[in-house]
Amino acid sequence: MFIPEFWQKNIVVKAKEIAPEFTPVPARLNLDDICIQKEYRKIRNDHTFSYGNKFYLIESALKYSLAKQKIEIRKRPGGDFSAYFAGRRLAISEVIEPSKHPMYDLEIQQKLDAIALADELGNVSEAARISGCSRETIYKNRRLLKEKGPLALKRTFCPDKHHKNRTAKEVENVVIKFSLDTPHLGQAQVSAQLKTLYQIDLSPSGIRSIWLREKINTKILRVKKAKRTASVV
């Protein structure tokens, strides 16, 4: 049972000083920036982020890309919010999130996103800065998309293409065969032997370049490939 008279007489301690001990908040501190709900979001490659089931674009002029960085979301009573990075308030605007096409791989999707961002902003230069693509690339990909469809954006590789400055294919075949027949020899020894036996003048660094391309740059790798080649034959 709570008895007010007993409490005030026996437990309450009177203060020695009547003046309050509260100190004013320093002028440099803004309580609105402290007493507020904070959340964090990761910035995408195209300088966009999602919050509250909506999609936003960072419009502030930036010297460096903020891709993969985290921004601070400060939510105010009533649902309003603002975005901050390193204590600086960012200018943002709501945009429509580019439609995703799960049927395409990441490489094609990134190019589609850059084109969609350029269309959304109506500014290819700004889209190039945000997405990290050049303007020429966006223009080229937009033309390919219009003429041939999304699959035309897939990069094609020509692994069998022999560059004009590369060692002749016939010489490379001799180097590979000799290296597999004598896997214990180093690149300098192989270079000297080829010059003596086959009149092939190829530097040790040239031998190593061929080895690296064929993934036989160590004795163990050459021995293993030699065994595989022999078993196939």
N, C-alpha and C positions, 0 to 999 in steps of 0.2 A: 504494500500500500504506500502511495506517495503522499507525504505530509509536508505541504509547503512551508509551514512555520519551522519545522525541524530542519528542513533542508537549508533555509536561509540562515538559521541561527548557527548550525553546526558545521555545514559543509562549504557554503559559499565563502570565497576569499575576496576581500575587498582590494581593489587595485590601489597601489601606492600613488600612482599618478593618474589624474583624471583625464589629462590630454591624450587623444588617440595616437597610437604608434604607426598608423598607416602612412605609407609614403606614396607620393604621386608617381604615376607611370612616366618614365622618361619620354621626352617629346619625340625622340628618334624611333620609338617603338609604336607600331600601329597594331592595336589589339584586334582589328579586323583581320589582320594577316596571321594572327596567332590563335585566337579563339575561333577556329573554323575547321570544318571537316576536310581532310586531305586524302586524296587517292593518287595513284600513279599509273601512267599508261606508257607503253613502248611505242616509239615513233617508227612508222614503216619507211621503206626505202623511198617512197614518193612523198614524204613529209606529211603523211596523214595519220590519224589515229581514231579509234572508236571510243565512244563514251555514251552511256545511256541509250544503247541500241541505235545510235546515230553515228555519222561519219563526218570528220572535220579535217580541214586542210589548214596548215600553218601558212599564213600569208606574210608574216614578219620578214623583213629583209635580213638575211643571214649571211655571214661571211663564210661559214663552214656548214657542211651538211650535218643534220641532227639525226640521221638515220641510225636506228638501233639504240638511240639514247632514250632515257626515261624523262617524261615531263611530269610536273606536279599539277594535279587538278585541285583547285580550291573551290569547294561547294559552299554556297551561302544559303541561309534560310529562304525558302521559297523555290528552290530548285535551280537558281542561276549559278553559273560557275565561270571560272576563268582559268587559263592555262599558263604555267610559269616554267621557265627553264633557267637554272642558275640565278634565281631571284629576279629574272626579267619577265615581265608579262608579255605574252605572245598574242599577236593578232591572229584570230582564227575565224573561219567561216564554215558553215555546214555545206557539205556537198553530197551528191548521190554516189554511193559506193559503186565502183565499176563492177559490172556483172562478171561473175566467175564462170569459167568453162572447165569443169573437172576433166573433160575429155582431152585437154591439151596439157602437155608437160610444163614444167616450171619455166623453161627457156621461152616457149611461145607465150605463156601467160604474162611474163614480165614485159614482153614487147607489146602485147595487147593492152596491158595496164598503162604503159607509157602513151600509146595512141589515144586511149580513152581519156587520160588526164589532159592531153593536149586539146582534145575536143571539148572537154568540160571547161577548161580555162579559156579556150579560144586564143591561146598564146603558145606557140610551139617552143619559143625560146625559154619561157618560164617552165614549161613541162620538161624541157631538156635539162635545165638546171636542177629541178627537183628530183627527177628520176635518175639522173646520172648518165643518160644517153645523149649523144650529140643530136643537133637539129637534123643533120643529114641522115642519120640513122632513122629518126622518127619519120621523116619524109619518105625515105626508101621503104620502110616497113609498112607505112600507110598505103603506098602505091601497090606493094605486093599483096597486101590484104585485100585491096579493092579489086585487083586483077585476077588473083589466083586463090584467094581464101586464106584462112589461118595457117594451114599446114605449110604454106609457102614461106612462113617465117622461121621454119626449122632450119637451123644451120646444117649445111652439108659438108662432110669431110671427104677429102680425097687422099687417103693414106698411101695409095700406090703412085701418086704423082711424084716424079723424080725431078727435083729442082736442077736447073741448068748448072749451078755452081757446086752441086753435090758430086762426090766421086762417082765415076761411071759404074753402072750396074754390073757389068762384067767383072770389073776390078773388085767390087764389093763381094761378089760371089766367090772369087778366088781367096780373098782375105778371110771370109767366113769359113770356107772349107779348110783352109790351112790352119786356122785358129782352132777348129774343132779336132783336127788331126793331131795337133800339138798343143793341147790345152795348158801344158806346164810352162810354155814360153810367155814372157812378158811382152808388152807392146813394143819396146825397143828392139827386142830380139826378133819379133815377128817382122818388124819393118826391115831389119837388116837381111833376114832370110828371104823375104819376098824380092828384095832388090837383087840378091845373088841368084836365086833360082828362077824367078819369073820376069826379071828386069822391070819390076813394078816399083817406082820411086814414090813411096808414100810415107809421110812422117809418122812418128809414134803417136802424136796427137790425132792424126787422121785415122790411125788404127783404132784408137780408143773411141773416137766418135762413132765408128761403125759398130764397135762392141756395145756401146751404150744404146745405140738404136736397136740392136738385136738382143739386148739384155743378156750379154755374155761377157760383161766387163770384169768378172772375177774368174779365177781358176775353177772354183766349184761350179759356177754357172756354166762354164764351157764344158766341163766334164759331164754334167747332167744333160746338157743339150746334145752332146755327142752320143751319149747312151740312148737317148730318145730317138735320135736320127737313125742310129744303127738298128734299133729294135723295129722301127718302121720299115726299113729296107729288108 
